[in-house]
Amino acid sequence: LHAAYRSWRRQSGIAWPSSIEVVGGDGALTLRCRIERLRFVERPGPARAMAQLPAGTASLEWPAFRRALEREGEVR
């Protein structure tokens, strides 16, 4: 996987990516996200935002996701 932060915004003195693109190693998968609003809270609640995955999509817990990125040499 290759992740690229295409653009940044600044809010409350903090820079954050406003456009993110993730491309699979073989180019078969491309995910583009545009973040339009951001609200900072002291602590995230237990019901923080969760992505809804289409049926048949496999999800990875953080350790497996990180291992996948490390195999591609993106996380050091």
C-alpha positions as CSV (number, residue, x, y, z in Angstrom):
1,L,0.0,0.0,0.0
2,H,1.1,3.6,-0.7
3,A,-0.5,6.4,1.2
4,A,-0.1,10.0,0.1
5,Y,-1.4,13.2,1.8
6,R,-2.4,15.3,-1.2
7,S,-3.4,18.5,0.7
8,W,-3.3,19.9,4.2
9,R,-5.4,22.4,6.2
10,R,-4.8,24.2,9.5
11,Q,-7.3,24.4,12.2
12,S,-6.8,25.6,15.8
13,G,-3.1,25.9,15.0
14,I,-2.9,22.2,14.1
15,A,-2.1,21.0,10.5
16,W,-4.0,17.9,9.4
17,P,-4.4,16.2,6.0
18,S,-7.5,17.3,4.1
19,S,-7.0,14.9,1.2
20,I,-5.6,11.4,1.4
21,E,-5.0,8.8,-1.3
22,V,-4.2,5.1,-0.6
23,V,-3.2,2.9,-3.6
24,G,-2.7,-0.8,-3.4
25,G,0.7,-2.3,-4.3
26,D,-0.6,-3.6,-7.6
27,G,-2.6,-0.5,-8.4
28,A,-5.9,-2.5,-8.4
29,L,-7.2,-0.5,-5.4
30,T,-7.4,3.2,-4.9
31,L,-9.1,5.0,-2.0
32,R,-9.4,8.8,-1.9
33,C,-10.7,10.6,1.1
34,R,-11.5,14.3,1.4
35,I,-11.9,15.7,4.9
36,E,-14.0,18.8,5.0
37,R,-14.7,19.3,8.8
38,L,-12.6,18.4,11.8
39,R,-13.6,18.7,15.4
40,F,-11.0,18.2,18.1
41,V,-12.1,16.7,21.4
42,E,-10.1,16.1,24.6
43,R,-10.8,12.3,24.5
44,P,-12.5,10.3,21.8
45,G,-15.7,8.5,23.0
46,P,-16.2,4.8,22.7
47,A,-18.5,5.3,19.7
48,R,-15.9,7.2,17.7
49,A,-16.4,7.1,13.9
50,M,-16.3,3.7,12.3
51,A,-16.2,3.0,8.6
52,Q,-18.9,0.9,7.1
53,L,-17.3,-1.7,4.8
54,P,-19.1,-3.2,1.9
55,A,-20.2,-6.9,2.2
56,G,-17.4,-9.3,1.5
57,T,-14.7,-6.8,2.4
58,A,-12.0,-8.1,4.8
59,S,-11.0,-5.8,7.6
60,L,-7.7,-5.8,9.4
61,E,-7.1,-5.1,13.1
62,W,-4.3,-2.6,13.7
63,P,-1.4,-5.1,14.2
64,A,-2.2,-6.9,10.9
65,F,-2.7,-3.6,9.0
66,R,0.7,-2.4,10.3
67,R,2.4,-5.6,9.3
68,A,0.9,-5.2,5.8
69,L,2.3,-1.7,5.6
70,E,5.7,-2.8,6.9
71,R,5.9,-5.5,4.2
72,E,5.5,-2.7,1.6
73,G,8.2,-0.7,3.4
74,E,6.0,2.3,4.2
75,V,6.2,2.2,8.0
76,R,9.6,2.5,9.7
